[in-house]
Amino acid sequence: MVSVRPSAIAARVLPKGPLDLLRQIVLFCGAYWLYRLVRGQVDGRVTTAFDNAREVISIERSLHLFVEPSVQAWAAGRTWLIELASWMYLNSHFTVTVTALAWIYLRRNASFYFVRNMFCVAMGIALVGYLAFPTAPPRLMPEWGFTDSVADLTGVTSSGGATDVLYNPFAAVPSMHVAFSLMLGCSMIGMTRRRWARVLWGCYPLLVTFVVVATANHWWFDAFLGALTAAVSAWAARALLARARPDVWAWRPLRTASGRVTA
């Protein structure tokens, strides 16, 4: 009987071996931990966060686009829809993102490093936004007719002033739910071969935008800035980082003379 070593199996399954996989996991976990750590630094800025939220409302009203109360009221009138939106807000962001990134790493590895860089740039931009413009989400402003549909679904009520080292209820601008969904959606459209899958990924950012607004977790202004964050991050990954290492960090990496992508 021919025995196969675990290292040989790992080499067949993992595009660049177990060490590269471990490196990517550590990098993502470290970047996300730093993101959460900095995201929570808003002590003493509660008043500013609510003032900024009122400023967002003022901007939207001046544009005659203060639609969030109407969107949530419409969704709340359909119990199944608001509960589905609340469930998606709680579960889809992390699950879909991690699953898609894992698929890209395993099945479209050559483009994974471009996507990774794009995500890291986006989280960096978001941290600047959270520190410079802390903003209360609609769910913390019931005087405008908003309700916390996620709390209604889970039975867990969040306090309007509760922050800790890893949690920040005022990290609304930009919406990273929207930014992540747009970066993933555009990336997956370019990677998937089936038309129905491309259509679904094209609809995904629109669905996420509806979810964050209907659940009163974000203003549409946040969603717009989240989309802008995704666009700037894609530009940085392509125009700056990919040019620095075109053999690894480009969307379609240049190949060496041997035809192998260098890591």
N, C-alpha and C positions, 0 to 999 in steps of 0.2 A: 504494500500500500504506500502511495506517495503522500508524504506529509507536507502540509503547507504551513509555513511560519506565519504567525499573526502579523509580522511586519510586512510580509508579501501581500497579505489580504488588505491591510490598510493602504498599501501603495496602490492597489488596484481600485479601491473605493474612493480614497481621498486624492484629489487632483495633484496636490503638492506635498502629500505626506502628513503625518499626524502633528509634526512640530509646527508647520505652517498653520494648521487648523487651530492649535493651541494658541499660537501667536495672535491670530485674528480674534479669538474669543477674549483673550486678556486685553487686547487693544479696545475692543468694543465695550467690554465691561468696565474698564478703567475710564474710558471717555464718558460712558453713561453715568458712572458714579460721580465723576467730577461735574458733569452736567447737573445732576440732581443736587449735589452739594452746593454749588454756586446758585442754583435756582432757588434754594431755600433762604438765601440771605436777604431778607426784607424786613428784619426786625425794626419796629419804629416807623414803618412807612405805610401803615394801614390807611391813614388819612389821605396820603398822596395817591394810593391805589384807587380809592373811591373818587377822589377829585379827577384823576385821569379817566376813569370810567365815565364820569359825567361829561368830560371833554369829548370822549368818543361819541356819546349820545348826541352832543351838540353838533359835532361834525356830520353825523349821519342825518340828523334832522334838517340841517342846512342844505343837505343834498336831496332831501325828501326821500331818503332811503332807510329810515328807521323802521325796519321791517321785522326785527327779531320778536317783538311781542305777538305780532300776527302769525308768524311762522310757528311759534310754540303753541299758541292758542289753537291753530288749525291742527297740529299734530296731537295735542292733548285731547282734542275732540274725538280722536280715534284711539281708543285705549291700546289696541294691539300695536299701533304704529309708535306711540310714544314709549311703550315698554320695549319694543324692539330697538328703537333708537337708543334708549338708555342702556340696554344690554350690549349693544354694539359699542357704545362709548366706553364701557367698562372693559370689554374683552377683545374687540377687534384690533385696536391700535397695536398692542404688544404682540398678540398672536399672529396677525397677518404679517406684520413687519418682520418678526423673527423667522417665521416660516418661509417667507419670500427670500430673505437674505440667505437662509440656509440652502434653498434651492439654487439660487444664483451661484453660491460658492461651489456647490457640488456639481451642477449641470452646466453652468456658464461661467466657469472660473476665470477665464481671461478678462471678463468685464467686471468681475466682483470688486477689484481694487479701485476702479473708477467710482463705483457705487459707494464703496466704503468711504472714500475720500469726500464724496459729495455729502454724505450723512454727517461726517465729522465737521465739515465746514458749516453746515446748517446748524448744528448744535452750538457751535461757537458764536454764530450770528445771533441765535436765540438768546444766549446768555447775556449778550450786550443789551438786547431789547428788554429782557426781564429786569436788569439792573437799572437801566436808564429810564424805563417807562413802566413801572409796576402798575397793573391795571386789574381792578376787580371784575370778575365775570358777571354776566347778567343774573345768574342764579342767586347771587348775594344781594340783589337789589329788588326785593319783592314789591317795593313802592311803585315800580314800573310794570307790575303785573306778571313778573317772572316767578316760576316755581322751580325747585330743584328736583327734576324728574328722576335723576339717578338716586338721590336720597329716598324718594318715594318708593322706588323699586327695591332698594336694598334695605331700607329701614335704618340706615346709618346717616345721621345728620351731621353736616360739617359746620363748623363755627366760622362766622365771617371774619374773625381775627386770628384764627388758629394757624400758626406757622411753626415749623420746626426746621431742623438742620437739613432735612431731605424733602420737605414738602412745602410748597408755596402756592396757596390758593389764588395768588395775584399774578401768576405767571401766565397771563392770557395773550400777551402781544409779543411775538407773533404766535399763531396757532401751529404747533408742531404736529398736531394730528393732520392738519391739512398739508403741511410741508412734507411730512413723511409719505403721505398717501400719494402726493403728486410725484415725488421723486421715484417711488416704487412703481406707480402706474406707468409713467413714461419709460422707465427702464424695462419693465416687463413687456410692454408693447413692442419694444425693439428686440426682445429675446424670444418671445413665444411665436410659434409657427401657425397655430390654429386661429382662425379668424374669430371664433366665438370667444376665445380667451383674450384676444386683443380688445374686443368690444367690452368685455367685463372689466378689464384693467383700465380702459378708458373711462368707464363709468365710476370706478372706485373713488377717485378724488371728489367727484360731485356728490356721491353718497356720503362720504365722510364730512364734507362741508355742511350738508343738510343735517347730519347727526349732531355736530357740535353746536349748531345754531338752534335746532329744535329742542335740545336738552338744556339750553341756556348756559352752556359752558364757555361759549365764545360769542363775540360780536362778529358780524360779517367783516368788519374792519380788521379783526384779528386774522380771519381766514384769508383776506386779501394780502395782508403782510406775510402770512405763512406761504402763500403761493409765490410772492416776491422773494422770500428767503430761499425757496427751492430753486427759483430761476437763477439767483445770484450764486448759489452753491454749485449748480450745474456749470455755470460759466467759469467759476474758479477751478473746479475740478478739470474742466476741459482746457481752458486757456492758460492756466498757471501750473497746476500740478502735473497734468498730462504732458506738458512740454518739458517739465523737469525730468521726468522718467517715462518717456514714450514707450519703452519696452515693457513696462509693467502697469503704469497708472493710466494709460490711455483707454478709451472705450473699446477700441480694437488695437491691442498692443502690437507694436512693431516686432517682427520676428528676427531672430538671429540667423546667421548663415546656415546653421544646422536645422533651422525650422522650428526650434523650440523657444517658447517664451521664457525669458529669464526672470527669476523671482528676486 
